[in-house]
Amino acid sequence: MMMLPFALNHMTAPKLDWLSFLDLAQGLGCVGVEFRNDLSAPLFGGDDPERVRHEVQARGLRFLALAEVKMFNDWSDAKAAEAEALMKIAVAAGAEAVSLIPRNDGMATDRAESRKVTETALREILPMLRAHGLKAMVEPLGFAVCSLRYKDVLADAIDAVGGAGTYFMVHDTFHHALAGFGPIFPELTGIVHVSGVRDAIYLDDMRDPHRVLVDADDVLGNVAQLRALRAAGYAGPVSYEPFAPSVHDLADHGPALRASMDYLGAQVE
């Protein structure tokens, strides 16, 4: 069975402290982790980023990305300061990238406006990233109210600002389905987020709490999406990002994650 380069986003087990989360990832043979600043506990439990760097490296893991600059394409001086602050923490903690999440409030939803606000922000953020030696993972969200729903709009914006090699896309299997399964951009993809939906609900009605671990009952086409990405040349990490309370509340995440990883590994060949 093929072992995909799996990773874990802290949203998989948000109630675990960061050290226990690292141990979970190491025990599952993951290549890396993603931490995030939008959980109920303080980032890294208030510990120094330098300690995080040490503990990640000690376990043979990569710190793939630190999330997130929220509403990054609602650009302002305050947003620039927010991005700069996150980048400083990312560098200190040894992260390879920061995550940029678009505004998701019904503003700038048509393609032209989406392109305009996204390109404006990417142009401003690019020199900041380069000064810190960081990449950015930009995540289109498939919701109809999102200001960056479509990957081709993001690809055009990255090209317009000369951002290839610094800016990468997140291919989120949930959001890719919600956005209508448009074209994939393997050469621009920096990380894949996987989660499954088991309920046969309308795509437009799917929300984060529906997102569970991927298994044979998945209706999002995770296997087909991963096969297509791999066939097109994507060989990067596949990171679990379930939002369902049923996953968050597991007493021991290891067995459930192992079963899901075994399933995906067996199917994506």
C-alpha positions as CSV (number, residue, x, y, z in Angstrom):
1,M,0.0,0.0,0.0
2,M,1.3,3.4,-0.9
3,M,1.9,5.8,2.0
4,L,1.0,9.3,1.0
5,P,3.0,12.1,2.6
6,F,0.3,12.8,5.3
7,A,0.3,15.8,7.6
8,L,-2.0,17.1,10.3
9,N,-3.7,20.5,10.8
10,H,-4.2,21.3,14.4
11,M,-8.0,21.6,13.6
12,T,-7.9,17.8,13.5
13,A,-7.5,17.6,17.3
14,P,-7.9,21.2,18.6
15,K,-8.3,20.1,22.2
16,L,-4.8,18.6,22.3
17,D,-2.0,20.8,23.5
18,W,0.6,21.5,20.9
19,L,3.1,19.0,22.2
20,S,0.6,16.2,22.3
21,F,-0.5,17.1,18.8
22,L,3.1,16.8,17.6
23,D,3.4,13.4,19.3
24,L,0.2,12.3,17.5
25,A,1.6,13.4,14.1
26,Q,4.9,11.7,14.8
27,G,3.2,8.5,15.9
28,L,1.2,8.4,12.6
29,G,4.3,8.8,10.5
30,C,3.3,12.2,9.2
31,V,5.7,14.5,7.3
32,G,4.6,17.6,9.1
33,V,2.0,19.8,10.8
34,E,0.1,23.0,10.5
35,F,-0.6,25.2,13.6
36,R,-3.3,27.9,13.7
37,N,-4.1,31.0,15.7
38,D,-7.9,30.6,15.6
39,L,-8.4,27.8,18.2
40,S,-9.8,28.4,21.7
41,A,-6.4,28.1,23.4
42,P,-3.6,30.6,22.8
43,L,-1.2,29.9,20.0
44,F,1.3,27.3,21.1
45,G,-0.3,27.5,24.6
46,G,1.6,30.7,25.1
47,D,5.0,28.9,24.8
48,D,7.9,30.5,22.9
49,P,7.9,29.9,19.1
50,E,11.6,28.9,19.4
51,R,10.6,26.0,21.6
52,V,8.1,24.9,19.0
53,R,10.8,25.0,16.4
54,H,13.0,22.7,18.5
55,E,10.2,20.2,19.4
56,V,9.0,20.0,15.8
57,Q,12.5,19.3,14.5
58,A,13.2,16.9,17.3
59,R,10.4,14.7,16.1
60,G,11.6,14.8,12.5
61,L,8.6,16.8,11.4
62,R,8.2,19.9,9.2
63,F,6.3,22.9,10.3
64,L,4.4,23.3,7.0
65,A,2.4,26.4,7.7
66,L,1.2,28.8,10.4
67,A,-2.4,29.9,9.9
68,E,-3.8,32.4,9.4
69,V,-4.0,36.0,8.2
70,K,-7.8,36.2,8.1
71,M,-9.6,38.3,5.4
72,F,-6.1,38.9,3.8
73,N,-7.7,40.5,0.7
74,D,-9.5,43.1,2.7
75,W,-6.2,45.1,2.5
76,S,-5.3,47.9,4.9
77,D,-2.5,49.1,7.1
78,A,-4.0,47.1,10.0
79,K,-4.0,44.0,7.8
80,A,-0.3,44.6,6.9
81,A,0.6,44.8,10.6
82,E,-1.3,41.6,11.3
83,A,0.5,39.8,8.4
84,E,3.9,41.1,9.6
85,A,3.2,39.9,13.2
86,L,2.2,36.4,12.0
87,M,5.3,36.2,9.8
88,K,7.6,37.0,12.6
89,I,6.1,34.2,14.7
90,A,6.3,31.9,11.8
91,V,10.0,32.5,11.3
92,A,10.8,32.1,15.0
93,A,8.9,28.8,15.1
94,G,10.5,27.5,12.0
95,A,7.4,27.5,9.8
96,E,7.9,27.2,6.0
97,A,4.8,29.3,5.2
98,V,1.9,31.4,6.5
99,S,-1.7,30.8,5.5
100,L,-3.8,33.5,3.9
101,I,-7.6,33.2,4.1
102,P,-9.9,35.4,2.0
103,R,-12.8,37.4,3.3
104,N,-15.9,35.3,3.4
105,D,-18.6,37.8,4.1
106,G,-20.4,38.3,0.8
107,M,-18.1,41.2,-0.4
108,A,-16.1,41.1,-3.6
109,T,-17.7,37.8,-4.8
110,D,-17.9,38.4,-8.6
111,R,-14.8,37.4,-10.5
112,A,-13.6,40.9,-11.5
113,E,-13.8,42.2,-7.9
114,S,-12.4,39.0,-6.5
115,R,-9.4,39.3,-8.8
116,K,-8.9,43.0,-8.0
117,V,-8.9,42.7,-4.2
118,T,-6.8,39.5,-4.2
119,E,-4.2,40.9,-6.6
120,T,-4.0,44.1,-4.5
121,A,-3.2,42.2,-1.3
122,L,-0.9,39.7,-3.0
123,R,1.2,42.5,-4.4
124,E,1.6,44.1,-1.0
125,I,2.3,40.9,0.9
126,L,4.9,39.6,-1.6
127,P,7.9,41.7,-0.5
128,M,7.0,41.0,3.2
129,L,7.2,37.3,2.6
130,R,10.4,37.5,0.6
131,A,12.0,39.6,3.4
132,H,11.2,36.9,5.9
133,G,12.1,34.0,3.6
134,L,8.6,32.6,3.8
135,K,6.1,31.1,1.4
136,A,2.3,31.7,1.6
137,M,-0.5,29.2,1.2
138,V,-3.5,30.9,-0.2
139,E,-6.8,29.1,0.3
140,P,-9.8,29.7,-2.0
141,L,-13.0,28.9,-0.1
142,G,-15.8,27.3,-2.0
143,F,-18.6,29.1,-0.2
144,A,-20.8,31.4,-2.4
145,V,-20.1,34.3,-0.1
146,C,-16.3,34.1,-0.5
147,S,-14.2,36.8,-2.1
148,L,-11.8,34.2,-3.5
149,R,-13.8,31.2,-4.6
150,Y,-12.1,30.1,-7.8
151,K,-8.6,28.8,-8.3
152,D,-8.2,30.3,-11.8
153,V,-8.8,33.8,-10.4
154,L,-6.0,33.1,-7.8
155,A,-3.7,31.7,-10.5
156,D,-4.2,34.8,-12.6
157,A,-3.5,37.1,-9.5
158,I,-0.3,35.2,-8.6
159,D,0.9,35.5,-12.2
160,A,0.0,39.2,-12.3
161,V,2.2,40.0,-9.2
162,G,5.1,37.8,-10.2
163,G,4.4,35.6,-7.2
164,A,5.1,32.1,-8.5
165,G,7.5,30.3,-6.2
166,T,6.4,32.4,-3.2
167,Y,2.6,32.0,-3.4
168,F,1.0,28.6,-3.4
169,M,-2.5,27.4,-3.4
170,V,-4.2,25.2,-0.9
171,H,-6.2,22.5,-2.6
172,D,-8.9,21.8,0.0
173,T,-11.0,18.9,-1.2
174,F,-14.1,20.2,0.6
175,H,-13.8,23.7,-0.9
176,H,-12.8,22.4,-4.3
177,A,-16.1,20.4,-4.3
178,L,-18.1,23.4,-3.2
179,A,-16.6,25.6,-5.9
180,G,-17.8,23.2,-8.5
181,F,-14.7,21.1,-9.1
182,G,-12.9,23.5,-11.4
183,P,-9.4,23.2,-12.9
184,I,-6.6,22.1,-10.7
185,F,-3.2,23.8,-10.7
186,P,-0.7,21.1,-9.5
187,E,2.3,23.3,-10.2
188,L,0.9,26.0,-7.9
189,T,-0.4,23.7,-5.2
190,G,1.6,23.8,-2.0
191,I,-0.5,21.7,0.2
192,V,-3.7,19.6,0.1
193,H,-6.3,19.7,2.9
194,V,-8.5,16.6,3.2
195,S,-11.8,16.1,5.0
196,G,-14.8,14.0,4.1
197,V,-18.6,14.5,4.1
198,R,-20.7,11.5,4.6
199,D,-24.2,13.0,4.4
200,A,-25.9,13.3,1.0
201,I,-26.7,17.0,1.5
202,Y,-26.7,19.6,-1.2
203,L,-23.2,21.0,-1.9
204,D,-24.5,24.5,-1.2
205,D,-25.7,23.4,2.2
206,M,-22.4,21.9,3.3
207,R,-20.6,23.7,6.2
208,D,-17.5,23.1,8.2
209,P,-19.2,21.0,10.9
210,H,-20.0,18.4,8.3
211,R,-16.3,17.7,7.7
212,V,-15.2,14.4,9.1
213,L,-12.3,12.0,8.4
214,V,-12.3,10.5,4.9
215,D,-13.6,7.0,4.5
216,A,-15.5,4.9,2.0
217,D,-18.7,6.9,2.6
218,D,-17.2,10.2,1.5
219,V,-19.3,12.1,-1.0
220,L,-16.7,14.8,-1.9
221,G,-14.6,12.7,-4.2
222,N,-11.4,12.9,-2.1
223,V,-10.0,9.8,-3.8
224,A,-10.7,11.1,-7.3
225,Q,-9.3,14.5,-6.4
226,L,-6.1,13.1,-4.9
227,R,-5.6,10.7,-7.9
228,A,-6.0,13.7,-10.3
229,L,-3.5,15.8,-8.4
230,R,-1.0,13.0,-8.1
231,A,-1.3,12.1,-11.8
232,A,-0.7,15.7,-12.7
233,G,2.5,15.8,-10.7
234,Y,1.6,17.0,-7.2
235,A,3.8,15.1,-4.7
236,G,3.4,17.4,-1.6
237,P,1.8,16.9,1.7
238,V,-1.8,15.8,2.3
239,S,-3.0,17.4,5.5
240,Y,-6.0,16.3,7.5
241,E,-8.4,19.2,8.4
242,P,-11.7,17.9,9.7
243,F,-14.0,20.4,11.5
244,A,-16.6,18.1,12.8
245,P,-17.2,18.1,16.6
246,S,-17.4,14.3,16.4
247,V,-13.8,14.2,15.3
248,H,-12.6,16.9,17.7
249,D,-14.2,15.0,20.6
250,L,-12.4,11.7,20.0
251,A,-10.6,10.4,23.1
252,D,-7.8,9.0,21.0
253,H,-7.4,10.3,17.5
254,G,-4.7,7.9,16.5
255,P,-6.8,4.8,15.4
256,A,-9.4,6.8,13.5
257,L,-6.7,8.7,11.6
258,R,-4.7,5.6,10.9
259,A,-7.8,3.9,9.5
260,S,-8.5,6.9,7.2
261,M,-4.9,7.2,6.1
262,D,-4.8,3.5,5.3
263,Y,-8.0,3.9,3.3
264,L,-6.7,6.8,1.3
265,G,-3.3,5.2,0.8
266,A,-4.9,2.1,-0.6
267,Q,-7.3,3.9,-2.9
268,V,-5.0,6.6,-4.3
269,E,-2.7,4.5,-6.4
